[in-house]
C-alpha cells in the first residue's frame, strides 16, 4: 500500500510539472514588436507635446500618419479607454459587497456610467439576497416577519 501511494504521488508531481512546462510560451514576447510600438507612441507623444490641445478628431481629420495608431487593433482607441474599473474591481462587486457606499465609491471615483450602473445592480441583488435570507431565517425560527 505504501508503494502504491508513493507511486501515485510521483505520477501526480510529474503530471503537474508537465502541465506547467506546457504553458511556458505564455511568458515569451517579441522585443522588436514592443520596441516598434513604443517608438510609435513616442512619435505620438512628441506630436501632442508640440501641438498642445490637439485631439484625436483633429489628428483624424488632418490625415496624419499617426492615425494608424488609432486604427491599429493594438493601438490607442476609445474602446480600450472605456469601462474603467475603480482600483481594478468591477462595479458589480463594489455594489454587491459594500451596498450603497460601494455605489458611491464607483460613482465618485470611477465616474463611468456603465460601472455605476453595474454597482447599482450589484447593490439591488445584494438587497434581494439579504431580504430573502432574512425572510427564510425568521420564518424558519417561527418568528413573525413583521414583529
Kinemage of the C-alpha trace (Angstrom):
@kinemage 1
@onewidth
@group {chain A} dominant
@subgroup {mainchain}
@vectorlist {calphas} color= white
{ca unk a 1} P 0.000 0.000 0.000
{ca unk a 2} L 2.833 2.357 0.845
{ca unk a 3} L 4.486 1.759 -2.538
{ca unk a 4} L 1.210 2.486 -4.305
{ca unk a 5} L 0.851 5.849 -2.520
{ca unk a 6} L 4.440 6.799 -3.330
{ca unk a 7} L 3.875 5.880 -6.991
{ca unk a 8} L 0.604 7.852 -7.125
{ca unk a 9} L 2.293 10.920 -5.609
{ca unk a 10} L 5.189 10.631 -8.049
{ca unk a 11} L 2.800 10.438 -11.011
{ca unk a 12} L 0.861 13.413 -9.657
{ca unk a 13} L 4.004 15.515 -9.354
{ca unk a 14} L 5.134 14.550 -12.843
{ca unk a 15} L 1.775 15.438 -14.377
{ca unk a 16} L 1.681 18.814 -12.587
{ca unk a 17} L 5.230 19.578 -13.719
{ca unk a 18} L 4.412 18.588 -17.278
{ca unk a 19} L 1.300 20.779 -17.378
{ca unk a 20} L 3.204 23.782 -16.030
{ca unk a 21} L 6.014 23.304 -18.530
{ca unk a 22} L 3.467 23.295 -21.378
{ca unk a 23} L 2.449 26.864 -20.504
{ca unk a 24} L 5.948 28.368 -20.848
{ca unk a 25} L 5.185 30.013 -24.216
{ca unk a 26} L 2.675 32.318 -22.477
{ca unk a 27} L 5.586 34.239 -20.981
{ca unk a 28} L 7.544 34.883 -24.152
{ca unk a 29} L 7.347 38.172 -26.023
{ca unk a 30} L 8.654 39.779 -29.169
{ca unk a 31} L 11.015 42.559 -28.051
{ca unk a 32} L 11.259 44.061 -31.564
{ca unk a 33} L 7.463 44.411 -31.868
{ca unk a 34} L 7.292 46.066 -28.459
{ca unk a 35} L 10.082 48.487 -29.404
{ca unk a 36} L 8.240 49.383 -32.642
{ca unk a 37} L 5.006 50.084 -30.791
{ca unk a 38} L 6.813 52.155 -28.177
{ca unk a 39} L 8.546 54.149 -30.947
{ca unk a 40} L 5.129 54.926 -32.459
{ca unk a 41} L 3.868 56.048 -29.070
{ca unk a 42} L 6.958 58.238 -28.697
{ca unk a 43} L 6.134 59.859 -32.062
{ca unk a 44} L 2.554 60.440 -30.951
{ca unk a 45} L 3.713 61.886 -27.634
{ca unk a 46} L 6.120 64.234 -29.417
{ca unk a 47} L 3.319 65.413 -31.725
{ca unk a 48} L 0.966 66.063 -28.811
{ca unk a 49} L 3.662 67.936 -26.885
{ca unk a 50} L 4.489 70.045 -29.950
{ca unk a 51} L 0.782 70.822 -30.562
{ca unk a 52} L -0.915 71.452 -27.210
{ca unk a 53} L -4.668 70.985 -27.199
{ca unk a 54} L -4.742 68.627 -30.189
{ca unk a 55} L -7.490 65.986 -30.126
{ca unk a 56} L -7.878 62.582 -31.738
{ca unk a 57} L -10.556 64.044 -34.026
{ca unk a 58} L -8.148 66.700 -35.287
{ca unk a 59} L -5.453 64.105 -35.985
{ca unk a 60} L -8.008 62.049 -37.927
{ca unk a 61} L -9.289 64.984 -39.960
{ca unk a 62} L -5.758 66.160 -40.823
{ca unk a 63} L -4.904 62.768 -42.332
{ca unk a 64} L -1.774 62.460 -40.221
{ca unk a 65} L 0.326 59.303 -40.395
{ca unk a 66} L -0.247 58.970 -36.657
{ca unk a 67} L -3.851 57.939 -37.313
{ca unk a 68} L -2.596 54.403 -37.922
{ca unk a 69} L -2.162 54.147 -34.161
{ca unk a 70} L -5.881 54.716 -33.656
{ca unk a 71} L -6.943 52.224 -36.327
{ca unk a 72} L -4.458 49.513 -35.350
{ca unk a 73} L -6.052 46.663 -33.338
{ca unk a 74} L -3.254 47.024 -30.789
{ca unk a 75} L -3.254 50.809 -30.973
{ca unk a 76} L -4.943 53.501 -28.995
{ca unk a 77} L -8.685 53.823 -29.363
{ca unk a 78} L -11.645 54.866 -27.310
{ca unk a 79} L -12.869 51.312 -26.760
{ca unk a 80} L -9.795 50.472 -24.716
{ca unk a 81} L -10.365 53.549 -22.564
{ca unk a 82} L -13.969 52.789 -21.571
{ca unk a 83} L -15.232 50.727 -18.645
{ca unk a 84} L -12.505 51.841 -16.270
{ca unk a 85} L -12.872 49.888 -13.053
{ca unk a 86} L -12.227 51.522 -9.689
{ca unk a 87} L -8.989 50.062 -8.302
{ca unk a 88} L -9.341 47.180 -10.786
{ca unk a 89} L -12.518 45.875 -9.127
{ca unk a 90} L -15.701 45.639 -11.219
{ca unk a 91} L -18.558 47.923 -10.204
{ca unk a 92} L -20.891 44.973 -9.597
{ca unk a 93} L -18.715 43.735 -6.741
{ca unk a 94} L -18.471 47.216 -5.223
{ca unk a 95} L -22.258 47.410 -5.097
{ca unk a 96} L -22.795 43.823 -4.048
{ca unk a 97} L -20.244 43.784 -1.235
{ca unk a 98} L -20.441 47.360 0.077
{ca unk a 99} L -24.037 48.222 -0.885
{ca unk a 100} L -24.760 51.977 -1.067
{ca unk a 101} L -21.240 53.085 -0.027
{ca unk a 102} L -19.867 50.905 -2.832
{ca unk a 103} L -22.146 52.594 -5.358
{ca unk a 104} L -20.997 55.998 -4.117
{ca unk a 105} L -17.339 54.986 -4.414
{ca unk a 106} L -17.831 53.857 -8.012
{ca unk a 107} L -19.848 56.970 -8.878
{ca unk a 108} L -17.444 59.456 -7.331
{ca unk a 109} L -14.089 57.870 -8.139
{ca unk a 110} L -14.772 55.963 -11.360
{ca unk a 111} L -17.153 58.431 -13.000
{ca unk a 112} L -18.104 55.777 -15.548
{ca unk a 113} L -21.834 55.373 -16.216
{ca unk a 114} L -21.590 51.681 -17.099
{ca unk a 115} L -19.648 50.783 -13.958
{ca unk a 116} L -22.034 52.866 -11.819
{ca unk a 117} L -24.988 51.028 -13.349
{ca unk a 118} L -23.324 47.698 -12.592
{ca unk a 119} L -22.715 48.835 -8.989
{ca unk a 120} L -26.407 49.702 -8.607
{ca unk a 121} L -27.382 46.291 -9.987
{ca unk a 122} L -24.978 44.641 -7.540
{ca unk a 123} L -26.477 46.665 -4.689
{ca unk a 124} L -30.018 45.615 -5.663
{ca unk a 125} L -29.046 41.959 -5.931
{ca unk a 126} L -27.356 42.152 -2.542
{ca unk a 127} L -30.553 43.642 -1.075
{ca unk a 128} L -32.695 40.867 -2.560
{ca unk a 129} L -30.338 38.203 -1.210
{ca unk a 130} L -30.270 39.716 2.295
{ca unk a 131} L -34.048 40.184 2.277
{ca unk a 132} L -34.616 36.586 1.190
{ca unk a 133} L -32.200 35.251 3.796
{ca unk a 134} L -33.874 37.369 6.494
{ca unk a 135} L -37.311 36.110 5.492
{ca unk a 136} L -36.184 32.489 5.453
{ca unk a 137} L -34.411 32.896 8.784
{ca unk a 138} L -37.407 34.495 10.526
{ca unk a 139} L -39.958 32.046 9.110
{ca unk a 140} L -37.670 29.106 9.877
{ca unk a 141} L -37.375 30.122 13.539
{ca unk a 142} L -41.116 30.595 13.812
{ca unk a 143} L -40.920 34.344 14.344
{ca unk a 144} L -43.384 36.692 12.822
{ca unk a 145} L -41.818 38.521 9.909
{ca unk a 146} L -43.467 41.812 10.821
{ca unk a 147} L -42.674 41.643 14.585
